[in-house]
Amino acid sequence: MRRTASTSRARACWQTARSTRAWRSVHRPASVAAAAAGASARGAAAAGAAAKGAAATRIRAGRESDWRNVARGNAQTAWISFASRYRPAIPAAAFRARARRFDLRLRADRSARRALFIAEDERGYAGHVWLEERGDPWSLERYTIVLTLYVEPRARGYGVGHRLLRQAYRWGRRHGHARIQLSVAPQNEAALALYRSEGFETMLYSQSRPLP
């Protein structure tokens, strides 16, 4: 399995003493099929507990009628990821409204290849993954980026996130991509645990702080 020189295994942390905030970008190395096989083996112990819920969940292509749920999930994910940066400057309702407007602008942009997949269970919408094809300016390779991945609270712990990611791998392979990449806030421990179990590795840290 190929490793990039920039891969770091160090844990991300908030450097609160200097009001510095870190943002973590993680990726799955090349040979997605081989990595998926390894992830399946690592997840075997947890598969029994999640099997019943996962079996009751199906993954399908997104439709126009799904966007109300998708926008709500995207706004919730953005609030969890960015709340410590913007609170209390932007109230939660205003923040979510801005997130929805951002989604609308991105949906209207037809310059990139994107895909939306929906997880459904007996109660309906259970989560989604929104994907985009991007190009690396240095290697010139095309790759899959996860714009958002969201699972409804009631559906968590049943393997829905794993199934959505594996749908993302299939989409990427179908389009000839060698790797998949995403960004995650370092305080989002549940998401980090999911991505680690799927073989993602830290690629870079992005940091910021207020101007003195």
Z-matrix of the N, CA and C atoms (Angstrom, degrees):
N
C 1 1.466
C 2 1.524 1 108.88
N 3 1.351 2 118.13 1 130.73
C 4 1.445 3 121.39 2 -176.74
C 5 1.517 4 111.45 3 -75.33
N 6 1.306 5 117.29 4 141.17
C 7 1.458 6 122.48 5 176.34
C 8 1.525 7 108.21 6 -118.09
N 9 1.308 8 118.19 7 143.83
C 10 1.450 9 121.28 8 175.91
C 11 1.514 10 109.72 9 -90.19
N 12 1.356 11 115.68 10 149.95
C 13 1.461 12 119.55 11 -177.43
C 14 1.512 13 111.62 12 -65.35
N 15 1.341 14 115.79 13 -25.98
C 16 1.465 15 118.68 14 -177.12
C 17 1.512 16 113.82 15 -83.43
N 18 1.326 17 117.82 16 -1.93
C 19 1.469 18 120.53 17 -178.02
C 20 1.508 19 110.70 18 -66.18
N 21 1.311 20 116.11 19 131.20
C 22 1.469 21 122.09 20 178.32
C 23 1.495 22 109.04 21 -126.05
N 24 1.328 23 117.31 22 138.32
C 25 1.454 24 121.20 23 178.44
C 26 1.528 25 111.89 24 -98.07
N 27 1.327 26 117.08 25 2.96
C 28 1.473 27 119.27 26 -179.76
C 29 1.515 28 110.43 27 -67.26
N 30 1.307 29 117.85 28 147.97
C 31 1.457 30 122.17 29 179.09
C 32 1.522 31 109.40 30 -80.01
N 33 1.351 32 115.14 31 143.29
C 34 1.460 33 119.71 32 176.77
C 35 1.521 34 109.38 33 -79.61
N 36 1.318 35 117.14 34 152.10
C 37 1.464 36 119.67 35 176.37
C 38 1.511 37 108.81 36 -149.99
N 39 1.341 38 116.14 37 156.32
C 40 1.461 39 120.83 38 173.49
C 41 1.533 40 107.93 39 -82.43
N 42 1.298 41 117.35 40 125.88
C 43 1.460 42 120.68 41 177.91
C 44 1.527 43 106.96 42 -94.10
N 45 1.306 44 116.65 43 74.58
C 46 1.457 45 121.31 44 -170.70
C 47 1.517 46 113.27 45 -68.72
N 48 1.308 47 118.88 46 -23.89
C 49 1.464 48 120.37 47 -177.26
C 50 1.516 49 110.88 48 -60.47
N 51 1.351 50 116.92 49 -32.74
C 52 1.460 51 120.38 50 179.82
C 53 1.521 52 111.17 51 -108.76
N 54 1.316 53 117.75 52 15.57
C 55 1.464 54 122.73 53 -176.13
C 56 1.514 55 111.16 54 55.69
N 57 1.330 56 115.99 55 32.85
C 58 1.457 57 121.04 56 179.41
C 59 1.509 58 108.78 57 -93.35
N 60 1.342 59 118.16 58 139.05
C 61 1.446 60 122.11 59 179.89
C 62 1.518 61 108.97 60 -123.63
N 63 1.323 62 115.62 61 138.09
C 64 1.460 63 120.72 62 -178.50
C 65 1.515 64 109.68 63 -108.40
N 66 1.304 65 116.57 64 146.69
C 67 1.456 66 122.92 65 175.25
C 68 1.513 67 106.91 66 -126.52
N 69 1.313 68 115.59 67 133.16
C 70 1.449 69 120.71 68 -170.67
C 71 1.523 70 110.56 69 -106.03
N 72 1.313 71 116.77 70 128.07
C 73 1.454 72 121.59 71 175.03
C 74 1.513 73 107.91 72 -110.25
N 75 1.323 74 116.57 73 126.66
C 76 1.455 75 120.29 74 -177.53
C 77 1.513 76 109.30 75 -124.63
N 78 1.315 77 115.88 76 155.40
C 79 1.448 78 119.89 77 -179.72
C 80 1.505 79 110.11 78 -144.77
N 81 1.310 80 114.83 79 160.94
C 82 1.456 81 121.84 80 172.64
C 83 1.506 82 106.98 81 -100.41
N 84 1.353 83 118.65 82 127.79
C 85 1.451 84 119.92 83 -179.62
C 86 1.517 85 111.75 84 -62.86
N 87 1.340 86 115.85 85 173.46
C 88 1.451 87 122.15 86 179.49
C 89 1.516 88 110.29 87 -61.04
N 90 1.327 89 115.40 88 171.91
C 91 1.468 90 122.74 89 -173.94
C 92 1.514 91 109.63 90 63.90
N 93 1.336 92 114.34 91 60.86
C 94 1.456 93 120.38 92 -177.32
C 95 1.515 94 111.08 93 -60.56
N 96 1.314 95 117.21 94 -36.66
C 97 1.463 96 119.77 95 -178.60
C 98 1.518 97 111.10 96 -62.83
N 99 1.344 98 116.99 97 -43.46
C 100 1.461 99 120.33 98 179.69
C 101 1.520 100 110.61 99 -66.90
N 102 1.333 101 116.83 100 -39.42
C 103 1.462 102 119.93 101 178.78
C 104 1.520 103 110.72 102 -64.89
N 105 1.329 104 116.58 103 -38.28
C 106 1.459 105 119.77 104 179.57
C 107 1.518 106 111.13 105 -63.37
N 108 1.341 107 116.29 106 -37.81
C 109 1.460 108 119.36 107 178.34
C 110 1.518 109 110.73 108 -64.20
N 111 1.350 110 116.53 109 -41.32
C 112 1.459 111 119.90 110 178.11
C 113 1.509 112 112.00 111 -65.28
N 114 1.347 113 116.21 112 -40.00
C 115 1.463 114 119.87 113 179.23
C 116 1.519 115 110.94 114 -64.53
N 117 1.327 116 116.35 115 -36.64
C 118 1.459 117 119.63 116 178.82
C 119 1.516 118 110.99 117 -62.88
N 120 1.343 119 116.17 118 -40.36
C 121 1.461 120 119.91 119 179.46
C 122 1.520 121 110.92 120 -66.35
N 123 1.354 122 116.78 121 -42.22
C 124 1.461 123 119.90 122 -179.17
C 125 1.518 124 111.62 123 -65.89
N 126 1.333 125 116.30 124 -30.35
C 127 1.456 126 118.82 125 -177.47
C 128 1.509 127 114.27 126 -89.43
N 129 1.336 128 117.94 127 4.93
C 130 1.464 129 120.43 128 -174.83
C 131 1.522 130 112.20 129 -61.81
N 132 1.340 131 117.08 130 -36.71
C 133 1.465 132 119.89 131 -176.72
C 134 1.519 133 111.84 132 -64.34
N 135 1.347 134 116.02 133 -34.58
C 136 1.463 135 119.28 134 -178.54
C 137 1.519 136 112.74 135 -88.39
N 138 1.316 137 116.80 136 -8.52
C 139 1.457 138 119.96 137 -173.17
C 140 1.517 139 112.56 138 -65.29
N 141 1.343 140 116.83 139 -34.71
C 142 1.462 141 119.33 140 -177.50
C 143 1.508 142 112.50 141 -60.36
N 144 1.341 143 116.35 142 -46.02
C 145 1.462 144 120.45 143 -177.93
C 146 1.515 145 111.96 144 -66.60
N 147 1.343 146 115.95 145 -31.58
C 148 1.460 147 119.47 146 -176.27
C 149 1.519 148 113.06 147 -92.60
N 150 1.326 149 118.19 148 -8.85
C 151 1.461 150 121.15 149 -170.01
C 152 1.523 151 112.74 150 -59.19
N 153 1.326 152 116.92 151 -44.14
C 154 1.457 153 119.48 152 -176.01
C 155 1.520 154 111.30 153 -63.32
N 156 1.345 155 116.21 154 -47.81
C 157 1.454 156 119.37 155 179.81
C 158 1.509 157 112.22 156 -66.46
N 159 1.346 158 116.91 157 -39.66
C 160 1.457 159 120.28 158 -179.52
C 161 1.517 160 110.97 159 -65.16
N 162 1.333 161 116.77 160 -39.27
C 163 1.460 162 120.23 161 -178.97
C 164 1.518 163 111.26 162 -63.94
N 165 1.341 164 116.66 163 -29.19
C 166 1.461 165 120.55 164 -179.03
C 167 1.522 166 112.13 165 -84.37
N 168 1.321 167 117.87 166 -1.35
C 169 1.458 168 122.54 167 -177.97
C 170 1.517 169 109.87 168 -108.27
N 171 1.332 170 116.21 169 136.13
C 172 1.462 171 119.59 170 175.27
C 173 1.518 172 109.23 171 -119.81
N 174 1.314 173 115.93 172 153.07
C 175 1.462 174 122.50 173 178.30
C 176 1.519 175 107.78 174 -111.03
N 177 1.311 176 116.76 175 130.29
C 178 1.462 177 121.00 176 179.29
C 179 1.519 178 109.59 177 -138.59
N 180 1.335 179 115.55 178 166.58
C 181 1.458 180 120.75 179 176.10
C 182 1.523 181 109.87 180 -68.31
N 183 1.321 182 115.55 181 145.08
C 184 1.453 183 120.30 182 -179.95
C 185 1.519 184 112.52 183 -70.95
N 186 1.333 185 115.18 184 154.49
C 187 1.461 186 122.54 185 177.37
C 188 1.527 187 109.18 186 -126.09
N 189 1.319 188 116.00 187 166.04
C 190 1.460 189 120.31 188 179.77
C 191 1.526 190 110.91 189 -57.44
N 192 1.316 191 117.10 190 -36.58
C 193 1.464 192 120.98 191 -178.17
C 194 1.529 193 113.09 192 -68.60
N 195 1.335 194 117.65 193 -11.66
C 196 1.469 195 120.88 194 -179.61
C 197 1.519 196 113.10 195 -82.38
N 198 1.336 197 117.87 196 -14.59
C 199 1.454 198 118.99 197 -166.50
C 200 1.524 199 114.21 198 -67.28
N 201 1.310 200 117.45 199 -24.57
C 202 1.469 201 118.07 200 176.85
C 203 1.530 202 110.20 201 -63.28
N 204 1.331 203 116.78 202 -46.40
C 205 1.465 204 120.44 203 177.52
C 206 1.522 205 111.63 204 -67.32
N 207 1.333 206 116.09 205 -40.36
C 208 1.464 207 120.01 206 -179.04
C 209 1.526 208 110.45 207 -63.05
N 210 1.334 209 116.83 208 -45.03
C 211 1.467 210 120.28 209 179.64
C 212 1.525 211 111.17 210 -61.54
N 213 1.330 212 116.49 211 -39.56
C 214 1.469 213 119.72 212 177.62
C 215 1.525 214 110.75 213 -63.91
N 216 1.328 215 117.19 214 -44.44
C 217 1.463 216 120.63 215 178.35
C 218 1.514 217 112.43 216 -64.45
N 219 1.342 218 116.35 217 -41.25
C 220 1.463 219 119.85 218 178.37
C 221 1.526 220 111.22 219 -62.39
N 222 1.335 221 116.22 220 -42.81
C 223 1.464 222 119.84 221 -179.98
C 224 1.521 223 111.05 222 -64.64
N 225 1.330 224 116.89 223 -39.32
C 226 1.460 225 120.22 224 178.59
C 227 1.527 226 110.86 225 -64.77
N 228 1.327 227 116.29 226 -43.17
C 229 1.465 228 120.48 227 178.40
C 230 1.522 229 110.95 228 -62.24
N 231 1.336 230 116.53 229 -44.05
C 232 1.461 231 120.16 230 179.57
C 233 1.523 232 111.14 231 -63.41
N 234 1.336 233 117.50 232 -39.25
C 235 1.464 234 120.59 233 -179.98
C 236 1.521 235 110.97 234 -64.37
N 237 1.329 236 116.95 235 -43.14
C 238 1.464 237 120.57 236 178.04
C 239 1.524 238 110.51 237 -61.90
N 240 1.335 239 116.43 238 -41.35
C 241 1.461 240 120.95 239 -175.04
C 242 1.519 241 112.92 240 -73.59
N 243 1.349 242 116.82 241 -37.59
C 244 1.460 243 120.01 242 -171.25
C 245 1.522 244 114.52 243 -111.23
N 246 1.342 245 117.82 244 0.95
C 247 1.464 246 120.08 245 -173.29
C 248 1.518 247 112.42 246 -55.81
N 249 1.335 248 117.56 247 -43.43
C 250 1.462 249 119.89 248 -176.23
C 251 1.520 250 112.10 249 -68.01
N 252 1.329 251 116.53 250 -20.54
C 253 1.462 252 118.99 251 178.47
C 254 1.523 253 111.32 252 -81.56
N 255 1.327 254 117.47 253 -40.70
C 256 1.458 255 120.74 254 -171.09
C 257 1.524 256 114.60 255 -102.65
N 258 1.299 257 118.69 256 -22.31
C 259 1.465 258 120.63 257 -179.78
C 260 1.521 259 109.72 258 -73.31
N 261 1.333 260 122.43 259 135.13
C 262 1.469 261 125.59 260 3.98
C 263 1.519 262 113.08 261 -97.21
N 264 1.346 263 117.93 262 13.54
C 265 1.462 264 119.57 263 -174.77
C 266 1.527 265 111.98 264 -60.38
N 267 1.335 266 117.94 265 -36.80
C 268 1.459 267 122.06 266 179.59
C 269 1.525 268 108.42 267 -118.60
N 270 1.324 269 118.79 268 117.25
C 271 1.467 270 120.32 269 177.47
C 272 1.524 271 111.07 270 -59.68
N 273 1.323 272 115.51 271 154.24
C 274 1.464 273 120.45 272 -175.87
C 275 1.521 274 112.05 273 -56.47
N 276 1.332 275 117.97 274 -44.26
C 277 1.466 276 120.74 275 -177.47
C 278 1.523 277 111.11 276 -63.25
N 279 1.343 278 116.66 277 -42.60
C 280 1.460 279 120.16 278 179.20
C 281 1.524 280 110.90 279 -66.74
N 282 1.330 281 116.39 280 -38.66
C 283 1.460 282 120.35 281 179.00
C 284 1.528 283 110.43 282 -61.78
N 285 1.334 284 116.74 283 -45.80
C 286 1.464 285 120.33 284 -179.34
C 287 1.527 286 111.04 285 -65.44
N 288 1.332 287 117.39 286 -35.40
C 289 1.465 288 120.31 287 177.62
C 290 1.525 289 110.29 288 -64.24
N 291 1.325 290 116.95 289 -40.21
C 292 1.465 291 120.32 290 177.44
C 293 1.523 292 110.87 291 -65.84
N 294 1.332 293 116.27 292 -39.15
C 295 1.467 294 119.79 293 178.09
C 296 1.520 295 110.66 294 -62.15
N 297 1.330 296 117.30 295 -40.12
C 298 1.466 297 120.23 296 178.51
C 299 1.522 298 111.17 297 -65.32
N 300 1.333 299 117.49 298 -39.47
C 301 1.465 300 120.09 299 178.07
C 302 1.524 301 110.63 300 -64.93
N 303 1.328 302 116.76 301 -37.60
C 304 1.465 303 120.53 302 176.96
C 305 1.525 304 110.03 303 -61.97
N 306 1.336 305 117.11 304 -43.53
C 307 1.465 306 120.98 305 177.54
C 308 1.523 307 111.07 306 -58.02
N 309 1.329 308 116.56 307 -44.27
C 310 1.459 309 120.41 308 -178.60
C 311 1.518 310 111.18 309 -62.19
N 312 1.332 311 117.24 310 -41.33
C 313 1.465 312 120.18 311 178.39
C 314 1.524 313 110.80 312 -63.97
N 315 1.334 314 116.22 313 -41.53
C 316 1.458 315 119.82 314 -178.82
C 317 1.523 316 110.76 315 -67.29
N 318 1.326 317 117.29 316 -39.90
C 319 1.464 318 120.52 317 178.16
C 320 1.520 319 111.50 318 -63.45
N 321 1.329 320 117.09 319 -33.94
C 322 1.461 321 121.01 320 -178.78
C 323 1.523 322 112.44 321 -75.75
N 324 1.322 323 117.07 322 -18.00
C 325 1.462 324 121.94 323 -179.44
C 326 1.527 325 109.08 324 -80.18
N 327 1.318 326 117.12 325 112.89
C 328 1.465 327 121.66 326 -178.06
C 329 1.524 328 112.44 327 -99.52
N 330 1.332 329 117.45 328 14.57
C 331 1.463 330 120.18 329 -174.93
C 332 1.521 331 113.16 330 -80.80
N 333 1.342 332 118.25 331 -11.17
C 334 1.465 333 121.07 332 -177.95
C 335 1.524 334 109.71 333 -126.92
N 336 1.333 335 115.39 334 153.90
C 337 1.463 336 121.22 335 175.47
C 338 1.520 337 108.82 336 -81.06
N 339 1.333 338 116.75 337 124.09
C 340 1.462 339 121.79 338 -179.37
C 341 1.521 340 110.08 339 -132.73
N 342 1.334 341 115.25 340 161.81
C 343 1.466 342 120.93 341 177.05
C 344 1.517 343 108.89 342 -148.78
N 345 1.316 344 115.28 343 145.12
C 346 1.460 345 122.39 344 177.41
C 347 1.522 346 108.35 345 -123.83
N 348 1.344 347 115.90 346 130.79
C 349 1.456 348 121.01 347 176.76
C 350 1.532 349 108.68 348 -125.19
N 351 1.319 350 115.23 349 139.50
C 352 1.460 351 123.21 350 -174.67
C 353 1.521 352 110.12 351 -113.57
N 354 1.338 353 116.03 352 136.09
C 355 1.465 354 121.58 353 170.31
C 356 1.525 355 107.73 354 -97.47
N 357 1.328 356 116.11 355 131.55
C 358 1.459 357 121.68 356 179.52
C 359 1.519 358 110.12 357 -128.34
N 360 1.330 359 116.62 358 141.16
C 361 1.461 360 121.25 359 171.90
C 362 1.522 361 108.63 360 -125.67
N 363 1.328 362 117.59 361 -165.40
C 364 1.459 363 120.13 362 -175.66
C 365 1.523 364 112.82 363 -64.64
N 366 1.325 365 117.83 364 -16.23
C 367 1.463 366 121.31 365 178.93
C 368 1.520 367 112.48 366 -100.82
N 369 1.315 368 117.10 367 3.00
C 370 1.459 369 120.84 368 178.31
C 371 1.520 370 112.34 369 105.62
N 372 1.339 371 115.60 370 -140.77
C 373 1.467 372 121.76 371 -176.04
C 374 1.525 373 111.16 372 -56.17
N 375 1.344 374 115.49 373 127.44
C 376 1.468 375 120.67 374 -179.91
C 377 1.518 376 112.56 375 -121.54
N 378 1.336 377 118.28 376 -9.09
C 379 1.455 378 120.80 377 179.91
C 380 1.517 379 110.69 378 157.40
N 381 1.327 380 115.81 379 179.24
C 382 1.467 381 119.79 380 -179.94
C 383 1.517 382 110.46 381 -158.47
N 384 1.320 383 114.92 382 164.16
C 385 1.458 384 121.97 383 168.22
C 386 1.526 385 106.82 384 -133.93
N 387 1.329 386 115.35 385 132.87
C 388 1.466 387 122.44 386 -178.47
C 389 1.526 388 107.04 387 -115.71
N 390 1.321 389 116.59 388 124.61
C 391 1.461 390 122.29 389 -170.99
C 392 1.523 391 111.51 390 -120.51
N 393 1.334 392 114.70 391 156.13
C 394 1.460 393 120.93 392 176.11
C 395 1.521 394 109.44 393 -145.10
N 396 1.315 395 116.31 394 145.20
C 397 1.466 396 121.24 395 173.11
C 398 1.527 397 108.90 396 -89.39
N 399 1.328 398 116.06 397 131.62
C 400 1.465 399 120.70 398 177.00
C 401 1.520 400 110.08 399 -132.11
N 402 1.333 401 115.31 400 167.60
C 403 1.450 402 120.87 401 179.69
C 404 1.515 403 111.20 402 -119.15
N 405 1.326 404 117.01 403 138.82
C 406 1.460 405 122.52 404 176.68
C 407 1.525 406 108.40 405 -83.26
N 408 1.353 407 118.69 406 121.36
C 409 1.466 408 119.80 407 -176.86
C 410 1.516 409 113.75 408 -67.89
N 411 1.336 410 118.29 409 -17.96
C 412 1.463 411 121.09 410 -178.08
C 413 1.526 412 111.92 411 -94.54
N 414 1.318 413 116.38 412 -51.32
C 415 1.467 414 118.95 413 -179.47
C 416 1.523 415 112.26 414 -86.42
N 417 1.353 416 116.60 415 -15.52
C 418 1.465 417 123.40 416 -178.18
C 419 1.525 418 112.84 417 67.13
N 420 1.325 419 117.88 418 8.88
C 421 1.459 420 119.66 419 178.36
C 422 1.519 421 110.29 420 -80.85
N 423 1.326 422 115.66 421 152.77
C 424 1.450 423 122.03 422 173.98
C 425 1.520 424 108.62 423 -92.08
N 426 1.320 425 117.34 424 143.79
C 427 1.456 426 120.13 425 -179.68
C 428 1.528 427 109.84 426 -145.97
N 429 1.323 428 115.84 427 166.17
C 430 1.462 429 122.93 428 178.46
C 431 1.516 430 109.56 429 -93.84
N 432 1.317 431 117.06 430 133.79
C 433 1.457 432 120.23 431 172.15
C 434 1.528 433 108.57 432 -119.40
N 435 1.326 434 115.75 433 137.55
C 436 1.462 435 121.72 434 176.19
C 437 1.525 436 107.47 435 -86.81
N 438 1.318 437 116.77 436 109.88
C 439 1.462 438 120.14 437 177.17
C 440 1.525 439 110.31 438 -70.37
N 441 1.325 440 116.47 439 -49.02
C 442 1.463 441 121.24 440 174.77
C 443 1.524 442 109.49 441 -149.41
N 444 1.324 443 114.97 442 146.82
C 445 1.460 444 122.56 443 169.83
C 446 1.518 445 106.24 444 -134.11
N 447 1.325 446 116.20 445 124.94
C 448 1.464 447 120.87 446 -176.24
C 449 1.521 448 109.33 447 -138.59
N 450 1.342 449 115.65 448 138.08
C 451 1.462 450 122.27 449 174.63
C 452 1.524 451 107.75 450 -126.20
N 453 1.322 452 116.60 451 132.18
C 454 1.458 453 121.07 452 177.75
C 455 1.531 454 110.21 453 -59.27
N 456 1.343 455 118.27 454 142.17
C 457 1.472 456 120.39 455 -179.07
C 458 1.523 457 113.87 456 -51.76
N 459 1.335 458 118.00 457 -40.89
C 460 1.468 459 120.16 458 -178.67
C 461 1.524 460 112.80 459 -67.19
N 462 1.354 461 117.67 460 -19.97
C 463 1.466 462 121.36 461 -176.26
C 464 1.523 463 112.64 462 -99.72
N 465 1.325 464 117.88 463 0.41
C 466 1.465 465 120.31 464 -177.60
C 467 1.524 466 111.12 465 -76.20
N 468 1.323 467 115.00 466 148.22
C 469 1.452 468 120.55 467 -179.77
C 470 1.513 469 114.21 468 89.15
N 471 1.330 470 116.92 469 5.79
C 472 1.461 471 121.04 470 -178.86
C 473 1.527 472 112.71 471 -116.88
N 474 1.320 473 117.32 472 15.32
C 475 1.458 474 119.78 473 177.05
C 476 1.513 475 115.17 474 83.76
N 477 1.340 476 118.19 475 10.22
C 478 1.461 477 120.60 476 -177.81
C 479 1.526 478 111.00 477 -65.91
N 480 1.340 479 117.33 478 -42.58
C 481 1.460 480 120.38 479 178.00
C 482 1.518 481 111.81 480 -60.14
N 483 1.333 482 117.13 481 -41.10
C 484 1.465 483 120.62 482 177.63
C 485 1.526 484 110.74 483 -62.04
N 486 1.318 485 116.92 484 -42.97
C 487 1.459 486 119.74 485 -178.10
C 488 1.521 487 111.46 486 -67.09
N 489 1.323 488 117.27 487 -37.71
C 490 1.461 489 119.99 488 177.16
C 491 1.524 490 110.94 489 -65.49
N 492 1.331 491 117.38 490 -41.46
C 493 1.460 492 119.82 491 177.72
C 494 1.520 493 111.17 492 -63.62
N 495 1.312 494 117.63 493 -40.32
C 496 1.464 495 119.47 494 -179.19
C 497 1.524 496 111.70 495 -68.45
N 498 1.326 497 116.32 496 -29.31
C 499 1.465 498 119.27 497 171.38
C 500 1.527 499 109.95 498 -66.41
N 501 1.333 500 116.21 499 -37.78
C 502 1.462 501 120.12 500 176.75
C 503 1.523 502 110.95 501 -63.20
N 504 1.338 503 117.92 502 -40.00
C 505 1.461 504 120.40 503 177.96
C 506 1.531 505 110.48 504 -61.26
N 507 1.334 506 116.05 505 -43.43
C 508 1.465 507 119.32 506 -179.56
C 509 1.523 508 110.97 507 -62.17
N 510 1.343 509 116.02 508 -41.91
C 511 1.463 510 119.45 509 178.74
C 512 1.527 511 110.59 510 -62.36
N 513 1.331 512 116.74 511 -44.26
C 514 1.454 513 120.27 512 179.63
C 515 1.519 514 112.50 513 -62.38
N 516 1.324 515 117.24 514 -44.83
C 517 1.468 516 120.15 515 178.93
C 518 1.527 517 110.97 516 -62.40
N 519 1.336 518 115.65 517 -38.93
C 520 1.464 519 119.89 518 -179.65
C 521 1.524 520 111.08 519 -59.81
N 522 1.329 521 116.76 520 -30.86
C 523 1.460 522 120.72 521 -178.83
C 524 1.528 523 112.75 522 -99.47
N 525 1.318 524 116.94 523 13.24
C 526 1.456 525 120.80 524 174.22
C 527 1.507 526 115.40 525 77.97
N 528 1.326 527 118.14 526 21.31
C 529 1.462 528 120.65 527 -179.16
C 530 1.526 529 110.61 528 -82.93
N 531 1.333 530 116.17 529 147.31
C 532 1.461 531 121.40 530 179.15
C 533 1.521 532 112.51 531 -94.90
N 534 1.343 533 117.58 532 -20.48
C 535 1.462 534 118.79 533 -175.79
C 536 1.527 535 110.27 534 -150.76
N 537 1.321 536 114.11 535 168.70
C 538 1.460 537 121.99 536 178.44
C 539 1.524 538 107.93 537 -131.45
N 540 1.320 539 116.72 538 143.49
C 541 1.463 540 121.34 539 -173.86
C 542 1.524 541 109.73 540 -137.54
N 543 1.333 542 115.99 541 152.80
C 544 1.463 543 121.41 542 176.50
C 545 1.519 544 108.95 543 -155.60
N 546 1.318 545 116.05 544 168.69
C 547 1.464 546 122.11 545 174.87
C 548 1.518 547 108.73 546 -120.61
N 549 1.330 548 115.72 547 145.96
C 550 1.461 549 120.41 548 -178.29
C 551 1.520 550 108.95 549 -145.95
N 552 1.327 551 116.09 550 139.53
C 553 1.463 552 120.37 551 176.76
C 554 1.521 553 109.53 552 -70.31
N 555 1.341 554 118.55 553 138.81
C 556 1.466 555 120.66 554 -174.09
C 557 1.516 556 114.38 555 -65.79
N 558 1.336 557 118.70 556 -18.69
C 559 1.461 558 119.72 557 178.68
C 560 1.526 559 112.11 558 -86.58
N 561 1.322 560 117.36 559 -4.47
C 562 1.465 561 120.92 560 -179.16
C 563 1.526 562 108.88 561 -86.51
N 564 1.332 563 115.47 562 76.49
C 565 1.465 564 120.93 563 -172.65
C 566 1.525 565 112.91 564 -63.98
N 567 1.323 566 117.18 565 -35.89
C 568 1.468 567 119.18 566 -179.88
C 569 1.521 568 110.85 567 -63.45
N 570 1.346 569 116.10 568 -43.30
C 571 1.462 570 119.48 569 179.00
C 572 1.523 571 110.91 570 -66.74
N 573 1.333 572 116.93 571 -41.64
C 574 1.463 573 120.01 572 178.90
C 575 1.521 574 111.25 573 -60.52
N 576 1.331 575 117.04 574 -41.24
C 577 1.462 576 120.18 575 178.88
C 578 1.522 577 110.84 576 -63.32
N 579 1.332 578 117.09 577 -41.18
C 580 1.463 579 120.71 578 177.71
C 581 1.522 580 110.67 579 -60.56
N 582 1.334 581 116.70 580 -48.04
C 583 1.458 582 119.67 581 -175.76
C 584 1.522 583 111.88 582 -68.69
N 585 1.331 584 117.12 583 -37.68
C 586 1.469 585 119.13 584 176.30
C 587 1.525 586 110.69 585 -61.79
N 588 1.334 587 116.64 586 -41.63
C 589 1.465 588 119.63 587 -179.14
C 590 1.522 589 111.99 588 -66.41
N 591 1.343 590 116.59 589 -20.59
C 592 1.459 591 120.98 590 178.67
C 593 1.529 592 112.69 591 -95.88
N 594 1.331 593 117.49 592 6.34
C 595 1.456 594 120.08 593 174.83
C 596 1.513 595 116.03 594 90.90
N 597 1.341 596 118.21 595 10.41
C 598 1.465 597 119.85 596 177.05
C 599 1.525 598 109.82 597 -72.67
N 600 1.334 599 115.68 598 148.94
C 601 1.460 600 122.88 599 178.35
C 602 1.519 601 109.60 600 -129.02
N 603 1.330 602 116.21 601 150.36
C 604 1.458 603 120.58 602 178.79
C 605 1.518 604 110.18 603 -67.02
N 606 1.333 605 115.32 604 133.20
C 607 1.461 606 121.25 605 -178.00
C 608 1.526 607 111.56 606 -107.20
N 609 1.343 608 117.12 607 -40.96
C 610 1.463 609 120.18 608 -179.98
C 611 1.518 610 108.92 609 -160.96
N 612 1.330 611 115.63 610 165.11
C 613 1.456 612 122.88 611 172.30
C 614 1.524 613 108.06 612 -116.96
N 615 1.322 614 116.85 613 136.65
C 616 1.452 615 122.01 614 173.09
C 617 1.522 616 107.13 615 -114.54
N 618 1.326 617 118.24 616 126.11
C 619 1.460 618 122.05 617 -175.38
C 620 1.521 619 110.93 618 -122.72
N 621 1.333 620 115.47 619 154.59
C 622 1.460 621 120.87 620 176.61
C 623 1.517 622 109.46 621 -149.65
N 624 1.330 623 116.41 622 163.14
C 625 1.455 624 122.42 623 174.18
C 626 1.520 625 108.10 624 -157.02
N 627 1.333 626 117.19 625 156.55
C 628 1.461 627 119.33 626 176.17
C 629 1.526 628 110.03 627 -63.80
N 630 1.320 629 116.14 628 149.02
C 631 1.460 630 119.37 629 176.13
C 632 1.525 631 109.59 630 -68.62
N 633 1.335 632 117.97 631 135.07
C 634 1.476 633 120.11 632 -179.88
C 635 1.526 634 111.19 633 -72.56
